[in-house]
Every structure is written in C-alpha cells, then in structure tokens.
C-alpha cells in the first residue's frame, strides 16, 4: 500500500507524472502518466509526514536539508508540476486552515518598523557579494528585466529596463531624483549619466551602500548614496523611483510608503514604482520564502496598491503589467547560478546552494505557472504633469538608446541642449540632431 503519502500526492497530482520513491524504497506514481516524468525520493518517514502536514513550507525545507532529492528532472520541474496541478483537487482542511491563518496574521510578520526593516534587509542583501556577481548582469540589477525580444541577453534586457523606467520618469536635465531602495546603484548611475539628473539613492543594506558609493567614484558627481530609511527622507524631489523595494514594505506600511512619495514630490513631480504583484487578489507570502529568503516581505495585489495610492492623494497616470519578463529573468539567473554552483559552495556550503537553487526555481515557476507578475505604476500629483498620450515614452526610449550607443565622451546635440522643444505636458526634450 502507498499509505497516506500516496493518497495525499495522488489526490493532488492529477496531470503529469510524478514518480515517488518512499524512504522504504517502495515506488508509486501520481498523475495521469502524461509528459516527462519527474521523480522525488524521501530520506525518511518523518520527511514524508512533514510534507503532508505543511507542503508549502516543508518542500523547500526538505530539499534544502537534503531530505528530499529529485530525479529524473530537477527541483524546478517538481515545483512547476505542483503549480500546474494547484486548484485541480480540493485542499485538505488542514492546509486551508494554515493558509487562512497566515493571511490573518500577515501584519504581525510584516511589522517592518525601522529596526526590523534593517534586519530583514541584512538577512538577504548583506551576504557575500560574490554570490550576486555569479548570476546577476554586469550592472547588478536585481529586479525584473524587460526583454524586448525573446533572444535578448540578460544584459540587454536589464539595460532596456533602465531605459524604460527613465523614459516613464520623463526627466529633464538637472532635476532631482530620489531612488528608494537603490541597490548597488546601477539605476542611479544610469539616470545621472544619460538623463543628467541629480540622484539621491537610499538603501538599508550596508553591503549595497558601500558598493554603490565605490561605483560612483570618478563616474558621477551628481549622485548621493545614503544608508538611510526612506521614511526619514525629508527633501523635495522632481522625480521619485523605486524598483524592487516595495515588496519589502509590508502590507501595514503601504500607506506610509505612498504618503512619503507624495510628501517628497514637488507639485509637478512624477514617480515610478516597479514591484512584483499578484493577480489573484490579497493573500500572503509563501512561508518558506518568508522564513529563509525575504523575511517581512509581501507581494501585493493591484487592488491593495491602488487603494493606498488613492489614500495618499496621488494620481495613477500609467500602469504596465510585465507578465513573463520576470520568468525569463529568473531563468537566466538560475542558469548562471547553477553554472557556478561550485564557487557558491566553496563560499558557503551545499545546503546554501540547495536553498538558493530552490529560491530561484520556485520564483521562476511562480511567474510561469503561478499568479505573479510585475507592476509598473507611474504616479503624479497633478493631472497635467505628463503629456496626453504615451508617445513621449517611445520618443524618450529612442533618444536614450542613441545616447547609450554614442562613443564615450561624444555628446549628441540632444545632450548639448540645442533646439530644445516642449513635449505635451510641460517638460522638455532636445530635438534630434
């Protein structure tokens, strides 16, 4: 007999083929026999019980601890198979209870005051920087890239992301920009160089802060990186941008975040918030991700974000939903990490590598089969702060693309400020040379 584990998995996996090897050595199949088989092996009966009691938490823990191994296939295939079958069978009452309990208590786990926010950031971002250099692009962009074609390299797609954000911000030379959660400084350096903006970047990560300041030396005099909580920023800015940081705010601080943006913006200012989002309404963060990767984090539903924006008195002037772009980004990250897995193991250990592999695989699967996307919210304080149509975004992107490919040290006519012409909405862009 396959026992309780067999009943649990066969009830859950209805499509595809899962080959299960129990700790006793007994093998059984779950699913309808279609597709490439994916196999899992349990190291003990205790591991089997843990999976049945709380699969959302236990799967990652068992894999990280080496108590569940995979083959044929890899851990991405296992997670993808599970997400593909999610909702096809009724969840056990125990699992439904756990999910409701997590949603009900999420504010306690996301109580991200200044002290806890610093601790949460340090947990993930202040690890050995060599780990990030193994899988990120050369500019260390740790957020969703924008793939303009299916064959773009990761470097191309991350550059396109920065270009797209800069175009939506519609920055005039000399304007002041606040970058909330500036990471290792790549976007700030881009805005300072190609938009000639004066950029202030704030982060709570000591490692990111140190590297961002080092990268700015000799490259941009109009950048100020600070080790500072965004809530303590008091100046006014023409533009505010935040990329991949809102996921760390916590549901109880949505109002605080957008009110701070409103307070920091000048009357005709513009903001851009780039964040992972969920399409299935308010919920809770996966418990394994919360415990091991992003403590205090939460992926918001659009309905939650829009309500907070409205309460802050800001106008939504544009929303873009990036669907599979993050899945493609994560696939590139996972491939790069696995190619250098041995180096990561030498820095930490095999357990760390299994944890990181699970994190990247689960994240990719959530964008391919789950309910995760990326939202870009463009915000303003005044209804006439931007042109009537979105044409200016394409014009700005084209202009920035030309600047990116110009020989270093050569300034285009658009950079020299000649023939400046107004676009609809009051800001200026130089005419083409």
N, C-alpha and C positions, 0 to 999 in steps of 0.2 A: 504494500500500500504506500501511496505517496504522502499520506498523512495530512496534517493541517497546512503544511507548506505547499503541498501540491494543490490542495483545494484553494488556497489563497491566490497562488500565481495563475492557476488555470482559470479562475474566475476573473482575474484582472487582464491577462494577456489573451485577447480574443483574435487578434490579427497579427500575422508574422509567426516566427518560430523562435522560441526560447528553449534552449537545451540546459536543463538544470541538473547539476551533479551535487547531490547531498553530501554531507560530511561522512555518511556511512558508505559512500561510493555508489549508491543507487542513483540511476539516471532516469529522468522523465522529461517529457516535452510539454510545453504550454503554447497555445496559439493554434492557428489553423493550418500550419505547415507551409505557408507561403513565404516567398522571399528568402534571402540568405539567412541561414541560421546564426543565432547569437548565443553564446554559451556563458554560463556563470557556474562557479564552484564555491561551495561554502566550506569553511575550515572547521566549523563546529556546530553542534546543535544550538548552542547559545547564540551564534551568529544568525541562524535561521529564525530563531524566536525574535531577535531584535528587529529583523527586517519586517516581520509580520506586525509587530507592536507599533512601529512608527517608521514606515518606509521612507518618508521624505527626509528624515534626519539620519536614519540608520544606513541607507545605501551609501552615502558619502563617507560615513564613519567606517563602515566595514571595508570599503575599498581603500581608504587612506591607511587603515591599520593592517592591511594585507589579509584580512579575514574573509574577503570575497575576491576571487580572481576571475578574469574574463578570458574567454577564448572558446570558439572562434569569435572574431570581431574584437572591438575594443570598448572602453567604457562609454565612449560617445554612442556607439551602437546600442548599448544597453539602455542608456537614458533616452535616446531617440525612440526606441521601441516602446518604452514605458509611456512617454508623452503621446505617442501615436495612439495608444490604447486608452489614454485618460478619458474618462467620461463614458466609455463604452459599457462599463459594468458599474453597478452600484457600489459605492464605497462602504466598507464595514462601518457600523455605527461608531466604533471606537475612533476611526480615522476622521470621520465627520466631526466628532466631538473635539478632537485635537485641533482641527482646523478652525472651528468656531472659537475655541479657547484662545488660540494665537491671535486671531483678529481682535477679540475682545480685550486682550492685554497688550496690544502692539504699542500703545502710547507709553507704557511703562518701559518697554525695551528700547524705545526710541526717544527717551528723555534726554535729548542731546544738549544739555547746558554746556557752557564754555569748557568746563573741566572734562566732562565726558567726551565732548567732541574732539578735544585734543588727543585723548587716549584712543578713541576709535580710529582717528586718522593715523596715529603712530602704529597701531596694530597692523595696518595693511601697507602703508606707504613708506614707513621708515625701516623696511627690511633692507638687506644688502642690495645696493643699486645695480649690481651686476646682473641680478635676476631680470630686472626690467630691460636691460640692454640686450638680453638674449632674444626677446621676442617682439619688442616694440620697433617702430620705424626709427630712422636715424634722428628724428626730431623729438622722440619720446612722447608721442601723442597717445595718451591712454584713454581714448574715448572712441566712439563710433566714427569710422571714416566714411567718406562719400565716394562711392565707386561710380564714376561717370560711364564706364564700360565694364563688361564682365572680365576683361583681360587686364584691367589696371593693376599695377603693382600696389603694394601697401603704401609705399612712399608717395606714389601718385595720388592715391585716394585720400591720404591724410593731408596732403597739400591742397587738394580740392576741397576738403572740409574747412580748412582755414580760410581759403578763398571765398567760399560760400558764406561763411559767418561774417567775414569782413564786408562782403557786399551787402548783406542784410543790415549791418550796422550803419552803412552809409556815412562813413567817417570823412570829415573834412580835415585837411592838414592842420595840425596844431591843436586839435580838440583833445580833451582829457577823457581817458577811458579807464574804467575800473574793471579789472579781471578778477572775479570772485572764484577762488579755487584755481589758481593759475598753474598748478602742477609744476613741471620742470621748466616752464617759461616759454615754450615754443610759440604759442599763440600770441603772447605779449610781444615777443621779438618780431613776429610777422607783422603785427599791427603797427609797431614802431617803425619798421623799415619801409613797408610798402604803402602804408596809409599815412605815414609821418605823424602819427598820433603820439601823445604823451601818455604813457600807460603806467598805471599803478596795479601791481599784481599782489594779491594776498593769498596766503596759504597757512595751514596749521601744521604742515609736515616740515620738520626740521631738515630732513634729507632733501626734499624738493626745493625748499628755500635756499639751501646752501648751493645746490647745483644751478638753480635759476640765476642767482647772483653771479656765480662764476661764469655762466654762459654769456651774461650781459656785458662783462668787462671787455672794453675795447670795441664793442659791436653797436651799442646804443646808449647815448647819453640821456635819452628821454624815457627811461624806464626806471621805476622804483619798485623793487620787490620787498615785501614785508612779511614777517612772521606774525600774522595778525588774524584774529577772528573777524569775519565780515561784519558782525554785529557791532563792532567798535569803530567802524569806519565812519567819519563824520563829515568829510568834504563832499562837495558837489562835483558831478561829472557830466559831460555831454553824452557819454555812452557808458553802458554797463553790460558786461558779458559774463556769462557763467556757463562753463562746459563741463559736464560730467560731475558736477558738485552737488546739484540739487538732490540727488539720490541719497546723500548723506545727511540731509537736513532733519528728517524725521517728520512724521505726519503732524505732530503737535507744534511744529515750528514753521509750517507753510506760511501762515500769516506774517510771522516775524521776517521771513526771507523776503517776501514781496513788498512789505512795507519799507524794509530797508532799501530795496531797489528804488521805490518811489521817493523816499527821502533823499537818496543820493543823486537822483536825476535832476538836471536843470529842467526848466519849464518845457523846452522843446527837445528834450533828450529822448534817446531811443535805447532799448535794452533787448538783448537776445539771450534766452535761456535754452540750453541744449541739454536734454535729460532723457534717460531711459524711461519708458512709460508702459503701463499695462492697458490692454484693450478690453479687458473683461470686467471692469469696474473695481472699486476699492477692495483690497484684500490684505494679505500680509506677505512678508518676505519669507522665502524658503528657509526653514530653521537651520539647515546645515550652512547655508551661505551666511546667515546671521551669526552663527556661533564661531565659524572658522575664517571667514573671509571679510565680510563687511559688517561688523557689529554696529548696531544703531541705524543701519541703512533701511531704506524703503523705496520701492519702485511705485510711483504714483499713477493713479488713473487720471485721465484727462479731466474728468468731472471734478476731481479734488483740486487739481491745479487751477482750473478756470475759476472756481469759486473763490480761491484765495487771491487770485489776481484781481477779481472784481472787488473784493473787500478792501484791497489796498488802493483802490481808486485808479488803477492802471487800465489802459485800453489794449486789447489784443488786436494788433494790426496785421498779423500774418501767423499762420500755423502750418508747418510742414511735418508730415509723418514719414520718417525713413523706415522702411519695412525690413528688407533683407540685408541692408547695408551692414548692420552690426553682426549678423551671422557670418557674412563674408570676412569682416574684420577679425572676428574671433577665430575663424578657421585659419586665417593667416597667422595669428598669434600662436595658436595651438601647434600648427605645423612647425613654426620656428622654435618654440619651446621644446618640442619633442626631439627636434634635430640636435639640440644642445643639452638634452636632459642630463647627460653625464656630467657636464660642467655644473649644473644646478645641484646635483647630488654631491659633488665634491665640496660645494659651498655649505650646503645644509646636510641632507640625508635623503634616503629613498622615501621615507614617509612624507617629507615635504614635497618631493616630486609627484608622488601619487595624489597628494592633496591639491597641488597646483594643476595637475592634469585633470582631475575631476572638476575643479572650478572652471577651467576653460571649456571643457567638454560640455558640462551642464549649462553653462551660459550660452554657448553656441546653439545647443539643442533647444533652449528656451526661445530663441529667436527664429528658429526654423520650424518648430512644432508647437511651441507654446503661445503665450499671449503677449509677448514682449515686442515692443517697437521702440523707436526713438522719436521724441517730440522736439521740434524747434519752435519756440514761442517768441515772436517778435512783439515787443511792447512799447508803448509810448504814453506820455501824459496828455498830449494834445492830439485832436483828431486830424489836424493838418500838418503834423510833423513829417510826414512822408508823402511821396508822390501818389497820384490817384491810381496808377497801375503798377504792376510788378516789373515793368520793363527795365526800370533802373537797376534791378538786381542783376540781370543778364549783362547790362552795359558795364556795371562795376566789375563783374567777374571777368569779362573780356579784357577790361583795362588792367586788372590785376595780373591776369595771365601774361599779358605783354610785359609788364614790369618784371615778373618772375624770370622771364626768359631773356631779358636785356642783359648784355655783358655787365659784370660788376664794375661800378664806377661810372657807367654811362647813364646819364639821366635823360629820360624821354621828355618831350615837350610838356606832356601832362604833368610830370613831376616838377617842371620849372614854373608852373603856374600860368603859362601863357594861354590866351584865348579861353579863359575860364567862362563856362556857360552855366546858367542855373538849370537844374532839373526841377520838375514839378514837385513842389513841397518846400522849396526854400534853400536847400543845400546845393553846393557847387561841385562840379566835376570838370576837370580840364578837358578841353576838346582834343580829339585825336590829332596827332601831329600830321 
